[in-house]
Amino acid sequence: MTVEIKVPVLGESVSEATVAKWFKQPGDAVDLDEPIVELETDKVTVEVPSPAAGVLKAIAFEDGQDVGVGAVLGTIDDKAVAASAPSAAAAPAPAAAAAPAVSAEDALSPAVKKLIDENHLDASTIVGSGKDGRIVKGDVLAHLENKAATPAPASASASAPAAAPKASAATAPTAAQYPPRPIGPREERVPMTRLRKRIAERLKEAQNTAAMLTTFNEVDMTNVMDLRKRFKDGFEKKHGVKLGFMSFFTKAVVTALRELPAVNAEINDGDIIFKNHYDIGVAVGTENGLVVPVVRDCDSLGFAQIEQSINDFGRRAREGRLTMDEMSGGTFTITNGGIFGSLLSTPILNPPQSGILGMHKIQMRPMVMPDGSIEARPMMYLALSYDHRIVDGREAVTFLVRVKECIEDPDRIMLDA
């Protein structure tokens, strides 16, 4: 019987995708639900699982071709057996020495295998988090980060290295994630990916449609850093996630949005739509481009829930496993260029939102205190880009000052004061 492999529903307003790569070729055996082809949309990459076990019979679209929702990508013969598979008459191996059906190397996608080969890694040493223990790109990156952070043992009797740290949306990039390009021709032309094209379109759309302006301030991080230092160990032990700065800034943003609703609104067909919910997008950089997953109803979430959501989004963003729904419907965005070392920037709006907060690097700077003394304090520049069509300068400045107040005196967030 022939089973069709179809393009799944890709999400709201997404009708097309590009075939990024096939994991199998005609004649290869496939298992039920095994990833068989990767599709790239203008928001995420999607792995299409095999609808049946059998042999891949035919491929209808090659890598790089566009496909619509519901299109038949290929077919599977669920009664056939791959030509390379051993016959049933072959003598069975002794039960005690039975070999696994698929080796770790065979289970790798081309992109993952390329990353492993480029960094001269042993796939058997990497713990997979995908289906049935399959190694995904995020596992390789986490392995590289842990390898770079863990010193080699002095002797064979040295203790084993620590477990790989959990990925986070706020994890700084490592040299292993950005290896130098190999020597090649003086120029190289490659087609833009669908995701990169969409990013370009949305950024240009923001510049063309919004009256975009940016206001700046700086925040003293002393009290938040002290609070985090005092509670981080107990917080992580209780909730299983590290206490970062993003939860503080998310809560501070929600406090400010409640008081200045225009920053949480949008313009639609000549009307202003005020949002009475607080769905905060968190910008995450990946090797394929910037994506913005959305943490829903942040006003009703605790610090641990926000950190857990951001941590999960960051990991799955790097693995290319975010869904369309998880990246749509945000009311305001936070982006943290500080993890890359940025001291100051002017973030671009994420349409149709009217505001985006830019966080930056924490740096010790001399500050004049209220009593006239000078102290070295951990300072961060903040930037609020806003749509001047709907947000007045007074509202924008007041919003940023309110965020500053909440971070410098975090008790305000706890008490909603």
C-alpha positions in Angstrom: 0.0 0.0 0.0 1.3 3.5 -0.8 1.1 6.1 1.9 1.4 9.8 1.1 3.7 12.2 2.9 1.9 15.5 3.1 2.8 19.0 4.1 1.2 19.5 7.5 -0.8 22.6 8.7 2.0 25.1 9.4 0.2 27.6 11.5 -2.0 30.7 11.2 -1.4 32.7 8.0 1.4 30.4 6.9 0.5 28.6 3.6 3.9 27.8 2.1 7.2 26.3 3.1 10.5 25.4 1.4 11.9 21.9 1.4 15.1 22.4 3.5 16.5 18.8 3.3 15.4 15.2 3.1 16.7 12.9 5.8 16.0 9.9 3.7 16.3 9.0 0.0 14.1 6.7 -2.2 14.8 3.1 -1.3 15.7 3.9 2.4 13.8 2.2 5.2 11.8 4.5 7.5 10.1 4.0 10.8 6.7 5.3 11.9 7.0 8.9 13.2 10.7 9.1 12.2 11.7 12.6 10.9 11.8 12.2 7.1 12.0 15.7 5.7 12.7 19.2 7.1 10.6 22.2 5.9 11.5 25.8 6.4 8.8 28.4 6.8 9.1 32.2 7.2 9.1 31.6 11.0 10.5 28.2 12.0 11.8 24.9 10.6 9.5 21.9 10.9 10.4 18.2 10.8 7.7 16.1 9.1 7.5 12.7 10.6 6.9 9.5 8.5 3.2 8.6 8.5 4.0 4.9 8.2 6.8 2.4 8.5 8.2 0.9 5.3 10.4 2.2 2.4 10.5 5.7 0.9 9.2 5.1 -2.6 9.4 8.5 -4.2 10.2 12.2 -3.6 8.0 14.7 -5.3 9.9 17.9 -4.3 13.7 18.4 -4.1 15.6 20.5 -1.6 15.0 24.2 -2.2 11.6 23.8 -3.8 8.5 25.6 -2.4 5.4 23.6 -1.3 2.0 24.5 -0.1 0.0 23.1 2.8 -1.4 19.7 1.9 1.0 19.1 -1.0 2.2 15.5 -1.3 6.0 15.5 -0.6 6.5 11.9 -1.4 5.2 8.4 -0.9 6.0 5.4 1.3 5.4 1.8 0.5 4.4 0.4 3.9 4.6 -3.2 2.6 8.1 -3.1 1.2 11.4 -3.8 2.8 14.6 -1.8 2.1 16.9 -3.5 -0.3 19.8 -3.1 2.1 17.9 -4.8 5.0 19.0 -8.4 5.8 16.6 -11.1 4.6 14.4 -13.0 7.0 16.3 -16.2 6.0 19.6 -14.9 7.2 21.0 -16.6 10.2 20.1 -14.5 13.3 22.8 -13.2 15.5 23.1 -14.6 19.0 20.6 -12.9 21.3 23.3 -11.7 23.7 25.3 -10.0 20.9 22.3 -8.4 19.0 23.4 -5.1 17.5 21.2 -2.0 17.5 19.1 -1.5 14.4 20.4 2.1 13.9 23.8 3.4 15.0 24.2 6.9 16.5 25.8 8.1 13.3 23.0 6.8 11.1 20.4 8.6 13.2 21.9 12.0 12.7 20.3 14.6 10.4 22.7 16.1 7.8 22.9 19.4 9.6 23.8 17.8 12.9 26.3 15.5 11.3 28.0 18.5 9.6 28.2 20.3 13.0 29.7 17.2 14.7 32.3 16.7 11.9 33.3 20.3 11.8 34.1 20.3 15.5 35.7 16.8 15.4 33.2 15.3 18.0 32.3 11.8 18.9 28.5 11.4 18.5 28.5 8.6 21.0 29.5 11.0 23.8 26.6 13.4 23.1 23.3 12.9 25.0 20.3 13.3 22.6 17.1 15.0 23.7 15.1 14.3 20.6 12.6 11.5 19.9 14.0 8.1 20.9 17.2 9.8 22.1 18.0 11.3 18.7 20.7 14.0 18.7 19.4 17.4 17.6 21.5 20.5 16.9 20.8 22.0 20.3 22.4 18.9 22.0 25.6 19.4 20.0 25.7 23.2 20.9 25.2 22.4 24.6 27.9 19.7 24.4 30.3 22.3 22.9 29.5 24.9 25.5 30.1 22.3 28.3 33.3 21.2 26.7 34.6 24.8 26.4 33.6 25.5 30.0 35.0 22.3 31.6 38.8 22.0 32.0 40.3 18.7 31.0 41.1 16.4 34.0 44.7 16.4 35.2 44.8 12.6 35.3 42.8 9.5 34.7 41.7 9.5 38.4 40.3 13.0 38.2 36.6 13.4 38.8 34.2 13.3 35.9 33.2 16.6 34.3 30.0 18.3 35.4 26.8 17.7 33.5 26.1 20.0 30.6 24.5 23.3 31.7 20.9 23.8 30.8 20.4 26.0 27.7 19.0 29.5 28.3 17.7 32.3 26.2 20.3 34.4 27.9 23.2 32.1 27.3 26.1 34.0 25.7 27.5 32.7 22.4 30.8 30.7 22.5 33.6 30.6 20.0 32.5 27.1 19.0 29.1 28.4 17.9 30.8 30.8 15.5 33.7 28.9 14.0 35.7 30.8 11.3 34.6 30.3 7.7 36.9 28.0 5.7 39.0 29.6 3.1 37.1 29.7 -0.2 36.4 31.8 -3.2 36.6 35.6 -2.9 32.8 35.8 -3.3 30.0 33.3 -2.7 26.4 33.7 -3.7 23.8 31.7 -1.7 20.0 32.1 -1.7 18.4 33.7 1.3 16.4 31.3 3.4 12.7 31.8 3.7 13.2 32.7 7.4 15.9 35.3 6.6 13.7 36.8 3.9 10.8 37.1 6.3 13.0 38.8 8.9 14.2 41.3 6.3 10.6 42.0 5.3 9.4 42.6 8.8 12.3 44.8 9.8 11.8 47.0 6.7 8.0 47.0 7.3 8.6 48.4 10.8 10.7 51.2 9.4 8.3 52.0 6.6 5.1 52.0 8.6 5.9 53.1 12.1 7.0 56.6 13.2 9.8 54.9 15.2 11.7 56.8 17.9 14.0 55.6 20.7 14.4 57.0 24.2 17.2 55.9 26.6 17.9 55.6 30.3 20.2 53.7 32.6 19.5 51.5 35.5 21.6 50.6 38.6 21.6 46.8 38.9 23.0 46.7 42.4 19.8 45.7 44.3 18.6 43.2 41.7 22.0 41.6 41.6 22.1 41.4 45.4 18.6 39.9 45.5 19.5 37.4 42.9 22.8 36.4 44.7 20.9 35.8 48.0 18.2 33.6 46.5 19.6 32.0 43.4 20.7 28.7 45.0 17.4 28.1 46.8 15.4 29.2 43.8 17.2 26.8 41.5 16.9 24.0 44.0 13.2 24.5 44.4 12.2 25.3 40.8 14.9 23.5 38.8 15.8 26.7 36.8 18.2 29.5 37.4 17.0 32.9 38.5 18.0 35.3 35.8 17.5 38.9 35.1 14.8 38.4 32.4 12.1 37.6 34.9 12.8 40.8 36.8 12.6 42.9 33.6 9.5 41.0 32.4 7.7 41.8 35.7 8.9 45.4 35.5 7.7 45.8 32.0 4.2 44.4 32.9 4.0 46.9 35.8 4.8 49.8 33.4 2.5 48.5 30.7 -0.4 48.5 33.1 0.1 52.2 33.9 0.8 53.2 30.3 -1.5 51.1 28.1 -0.6 52.9 24.8 2.7 51.1 24.9 0.8 47.8 24.9 -1.5 48.8 22.1 -1.4 48.6 18.3 -2.9 50.5 15.3 -5.2 48.5 13.1 -7.2 50.0 10.2 -7.3 53.4 11.7 -8.3 52.1 15.2 -6.2 51.8 18.3 -6.5 48.3 19.9 -5.7 48.4 23.6 -4.5 45.0 24.9 -5.6 44.0 28.4 -3.3 41.0 28.4 0.5 41.0 28.7 2.1 38.5 26.3 5.8 39.4 26.2 8.0 38.3 23.3 11.6 37.4 24.1 14.0 37.8 21.2 16.3 34.8 20.8 19.2 34.7 18.4 19.8 31.4 16.5 22.1 30.5 13.7 19.2 30.9 11.3 18.2 34.3 12.5 16.3 36.1 15.2 13.0 34.5 16.5 10.7 35.9 19.1 8.7 33.3 21.1 6.0 34.7 23.3 5.5 34.2 27.1 1.7 34.4 27.6 -0.1 36.2 30.4 3.0 37.3 32.2 1.0 39.3 34.7 -0.3 36.0 36.2 3.0 34.1 36.1 5.6 33.9 38.9 9.3 34.4 38.5 9.9 30.7 38.2 7.3 30.2 35.5 8.7 33.0 33.5 12.3 31.7 33.8 11.2 28.2 32.9 9.3 29.4 29.8 12.2 31.5 28.6 14.7 28.7 29.2 12.5 26.2 27.3 12.0 28.7 24.4 15.7 29.4 24.1 16.6 25.7 23.9 13.9 24.9 21.4 14.7 28.0 19.3 18.2 26.8 18.8 16.9 23.3 17.9 14.5 24.8 15.4 11.5 23.3 17.3 9.4 26.3 18.1 5.8 26.3 16.7 4.0 29.0 14.9 1.6 29.7 17.7 4.5 30.2 20.1 5.8 33.1 18.1 2.6 35.0 17.3 0.3 37.3 19.2 2.8 39.1 21.4 1.9 42.6 22.8 5.4 43.8 23.7 9.0 42.6 23.1 12.2 42.5 25.2 15.6 42.0 23.5 18.9 41.5 25.3 21.9 42.5 23.3 24.0 42.6 26.4 24.6 38.8 26.2 26.6 39.5 23.0 28.5 42.5 24.6 26.3 45.3 23.3 26.6 48.5 25.4 23.9 50.5 23.6 21.6 50.0 20.6 18.3 51.1 19.1 16.1 48.1 18.8 13.6 47.9 15.9 9.9 47.4 16.6 8.3 44.0 16.1 5.1 44.9 14.1 2.3 45.5 14.9 3.6 46.1 18.4 4.2 49.7 19.6 7.1 49.1 21.9 10.3 47.1 22.4 12.7 47.3 25.3 16.4 46.8 24.7 18.6 45.5 27.5 22.4 45.8 27.4 25.7 44.8 29.0 26.1 45.4 32.7 29.2 47.5 33.2 30.8 49.0 36.3 30.8 52.8 36.1 31.5 55.7 38.5 28.2 57.2 39.7 27.6 60.2 41.9 25.4 59.1 44.8 22.7 61.3 46.5 25.2 62.3 49.3 27.7 63.5 46.7 30.1 60.5 47.0 31.3 58.6 44.0 30.9 54.8 43.8 31.5 52.2 41.2 28.1 50.7 40.4 26.9 48.0 38.0 25.0 50.0 35.4 23.0 49.0 32.4 21.7 51.2 29.6 18.1 50.7 28.6 16.5 51.6 25.3 12.8 51.9 24.5 11.9 52.1 20.8 8.3 53.0 20.3 5.8 54.0 17.6 5.3 57.7 17.9 2.0 57.5 16.1 0.4 56.0 19.2 2.9 56.6 22.0 3.7 60.2 23.0 7.2 61.1 24.2 5.9 61.7 27.7 4.4 58.2 27.9 7.6 56.6 26.5 9.9 58.4 28.9 7.5 57.7 31.8 7.4 54.0 30.8 11.2 53.7 30.8 11.5 55.5 34.1 8.9 53.1 35.6 10.9 50.1 34.5 14.1 51.7 36.0 12.3 52.3 39.3 11.1 48.6 39.5 14.6 47.3 38.8 16.4 49.6 41.1 13.9 48.9 43.9 12.6 45.3 43.1 10.3 45.3 46.2 8.0 47.4 43.9 7.6 44.4 41.7 6.9 42.0 44.6 4.3 44.4 46.2 2.9 45.7 42.9 3.7 49.2 44.2 
